[in-house]
Amino acid sequence: MSVILDLRSVSLCALACSLTTLPALADEAPDQGRIIVTALPMIEDAQARVDRVAGGADVVAAQEFEDRVAVSLRDALSFSPGVYTQPRFGQEVRISIRGSGISRGFHMRGLTLLQDGIPINLADDNGDFQELDPQVFQHLEVYRGGNALRWGGSTLGGAINAVTPTGRSAPGAELRIDGGSFDTLRAKAAYGYAGARGDAWMAITADRSDGDRDHAARKAVRFNGNAGLKISDTVETRFYASVQSIRQSLPGTLSERQALNRPAAANPASVTGDQARDIDSIRLQNRTTVQLGRGALEGGVFLNVKDLFHPIFQVVDQKSTDYGLYGRYDLEAGPFGLTLGSTARFGEVRSRRFVNAAGRRAPGAAPTFDARQRAQTINSYGELRYRPADRLTLIAGGIYTHAEREQDQQIPASVSARVDYDAFAPKFGLLFEPGEAVQFHANYSRSVEMPGFGEVAQIAAFVPVRPQKAWTVEVGTRGRSGIAAWDVSLYRADLKDEMLQYTVNPAQGIPAATFNADRTLHQGIEAGLDLTLAPWAMLRQVYQYSDFRFRDDVQFGGNRLPVVPRHFYRAELRLGTDRLSLSPAVEWVPQGAWVDYANTKRIGGYAMLNLGAQAEVREGVTLFLDARNLTGKRAIGDISAMVRYVPDNPATPADEGSAAFYPVERRAIYGGLRARF
């Protein structure tokens, strides 16, 4: 499949977009904040699941980001406590929870990403978040750390489940068009239908932009749809389809001097090699639910076929097929609750590399690497909940993971290798509810993260990297009282064999190699606080404190880990009503993060001002404004970790500084229109 579309030629009328309004109950609106109260049963069900979790979890409804040009998960999860998101360029972002994948300078590791309950991570557990399109989400469910048990998540970061509408939750049509700076243009068209026994929903989205840096142009077209059938009053089945064609040029990393003085520049190697990441993929899945008295049995199958063309230091050409099945049983019987489930993923990748000749394979050249990679990851989990008293719940559970990674390499040498992993990650927790809208929680859990091909295969060899393991203790509270709604968690994770990475050859842009650290510590605070100051004024805030460091390491002692700053704060003040509002916002990093494991270089902090606005010009038709980095602040947004930073020599005209930095987004103004019918 090789679909390349010039989105400039797409009819805006045909591709404008829609999601049905998700109205809040009017009598609950002044108090709602983070405890979501809505007339939509799907979000109510999601919030009910969160309320049973003895740890950090939240639900993000689409209303929270529908008035932004939400290009990536960073835009959708800006106010989800504990989710650290920093843009690199376009739809490429760093997304990390509790330091997951902290040293991964590309793509994502340490999180389970799902769409409609089905993992989009490949069978080796590495993920590609570009395939999730925030334009089509109804809501997102965020389960941090060991709280992701019900999704089979056994990693340090947890799981994020993006849920699309159905014909019942979003009947009718909605059109959307938005765009602005850097020749950005996006559109969506969606329609939902519901009958007595069946329903269907579909959306087509298109996106193109020149990007805020040189060689950062992108274009994409996506289809998402589902159809459900009520076979009986107790049995329902639903089929899902998702098709993506994504083209993204890569501007690469810059030196600190370049990032601060010429943030629009691209890395010369990215331009010379016409570096890019092009994806064509199809995902198909089915989910069937059977109501069994007080319990529910859910199961499904899924298939993901992907074609990746990725010119970087060489041309990476991968064709992958992943498939799997899952089953889950939930029971609530008096004081007892039970969840049992298993998710099995199997995949094969034909992985080849070629000499990069200006973004294409060198004519007539043989591959420099050719291998077939096979993986499977099976997560089986169970959780028992017991209420010895009306306001107290005790929880015990665990996840057993079996993983296999196998590679048959033909070029540059004929080598076959395989490694198997097995691990059990238990969890214990308690949930105390002193009031109807207040909860306190605590848990102690183990996480185990299995290496993927990005770790074991590395550059040319098959290296049996050890799994990353951690014991995490967490305490926290969520709820609402008076004008305040909050979600706060404190955690401490003691890690063994953390998978850390560094760039082998920055000059050539060769991807990271992986090694296991001995002992490391991740601890911090995840906090969200919403204040309803008046019927027309709402203040939303999130704050993260991140203390990540080595523990008595033979090389780095007690140095801090790079990439994530210790303090991060974001706030938005919404002034107005549903018909007309203005929302100034600030993002503040008082002190920048370390760049290297040796702790020889720290970047500067920054404060960035944004502004949003929306006006309902008539019933169902809304105009919105999304203005970013209003002061044109120049700062470092994200970092590729390294062992030791190489500074620039001011005595020479050349810039010898390590190219490891991504600048923050440049000043941009976007606007759009949403119409519901």
Secondary structure, 3 states (H helix, E strand, C coil): CCCCCCHHHCCHHHHCCCCCCCCCCHHHHHHCCCCCCCCCHHHHHHHHHHHCCCCCEEEEEHHHCCCCCCCCHHHHCCCCCCEEEEEEECCEEEEEECCCCCCCCCCECCCEEEECCEECCCCCCCECHHHCCHHHCCEEEEEEHHHHHHHCCCCCCEEEEEECCCCCCCCEEEEEEEEEHHHEEEEEEEEEEECCCEEEEEEEEEEEECCCCCCCCEEEEEEEEEEEEECCCCEEEEEEEEEEEEEEECCCCECHHHHHHCCCCCCHHHHHCCCEEEEEEEEEEEEEEEEECCEEEEEEEEEEEEEEEEECCCEEEEEEEEEEEEEEEEEEECCEEEEEEEEEEEEEEEEEEECEECCEECCCCCCCEEEEEEEEEEEEEEEEEEEEECCEEEEEEEEEEEEEEEEEEEECCCEEEEEEEEEEEEEEEEEEEEECCEEEEEEEEEEEECCCHHHHCCCCCCCCCCCEEEEEEEEEEEEEECCEEEEEEEEEEEEECCEEEEEEECCCCEEEEEEECCEEEEEEEEEEEEEEEECCEEEEEEEEEEEEEECCECCCECCECCCCCCEEEEEEEEEECCCEEEEEEEEEECCCCECECCCCCECCCEEEEEEEEEEEEECCEEEEEEEECCCCCCCEEEECCECCCCCCCCCCCCCCCCCCEEECCCCEEEEEEEEEC
